[in-house]
């Protein structure tokens, strides 16, 4: 059974065996429970199964691909035939999952932000995320402050996760070939991070600050904190800076101060 990739679902199937080998050897999955998001035609899935995981879940929205996976892999995997954005990963397994994903380019940032904003600090549901993004998106995720690629995505992603790039991947590793390069990232939960009562407060702070990323932070700061000078002194803020000039921790502390004012 052959499946035609659907542009509407951002499907680019990974076919490069060298890249597949690099991905499956990133972390030991033997006797572990793993999750693959967007298995496509099952090339990476098959390679992961050869590493003898205890159990494997896959999330696949496309009914045609689900039929293909059921035919090829029968009872070797548990298939969740849903949109990943509608799956509650916290209840999939009592064990922490190792997650692999050649994420659909059109919703990759949405998936990552959903996972970060919904994390339960008392019971984080994954041990590692090994995820493929468009290179431009990956660069934004790993970007540091004072860079043009730095923004909300980097601040959210680096809040609770340690992130490193494993490899850049050329378009000819996929079918059909995307028009851009891709990057594979390795993400793992941080043991120590600045605690917030509600992750949506960080999302709000960054949204307001970066709504005018080329302008000074004075206006968004005053919009949120009503010209509160105590917080300026406490965090040693320079209000003439632009949003991209503030490091990750400053945004986490701003969200903390925002929560204190509202409590």
C-alpha positions, 0 to 999 in steps of 0.5 A: 500500500503506497501513501501520497504525502499530504501537504495539508498535514505538513508531511515529509517522510524521513527516508535517509537511513544514516539520519534514522540511525543517528536518531535511534542511537541518540538515547538507549531505548531498550526496555523503555516505553517510547512515543513517536509523533508522526510516524509517517510510513514507519521508517523510523518506527521500524528502526526504533522497534529493532532497539527492543523497547518495552512498549511503543506508542505512536500518534498519527492523525492520517487514517491512510497512514494508520492503515499502512502502519497496522498492515506493516507493524501489526501488534508491535505498536499502540496506535493513537489515531488522533491529532497530537494537539488533542492528546493528553500525554500525561495519561499514556503511561505510568512510566516516563516516555522517551519521545521521538518526532519528525514533527509536522512543520506547520504545527511543530511550534504549537506542539512544543508550546502545548507540551511546555505550558501543560507540564505538571512539575510533580510528574513530568511525563517524558524523560527526553524529547528527540524532535525534528524541526525546520532549521529556522524554528530550531534556531529560534528554540535554541537562540540566546538573547541579543540575537535576531532569532531570540524571542518567545519560543526560546524563552518558553522552551528554555524555561523547563528544558535543557536543549541541544542541537544534535544535527542539521539535516538536508532536504534530500533526507526526506520524501517529498523534499522540503524547501528548507533544512531541518534540525534535530534537537535533544530536549530534557527536563531541567531539575532546577527552574524558576517556579511559576503558579501558572505557565500562562503568565509567562506566555502573557508577559512574553506576548506583550513584550514581543508584540513590539520587538523593535521598540523599547521595553518601557511601554510593555513594562508600564502596560503590565506593571503600571510604572512600578519602579520597585520591580525595575530596581529589583531586577535591574531593568533598563527600560530603554532596552528592547525585548531581545536584549533581556535574557531568559531568566529576566522574563521568568522573574518578570512573570514571578513578579507579575504573579506576586502583584496579582496574588 
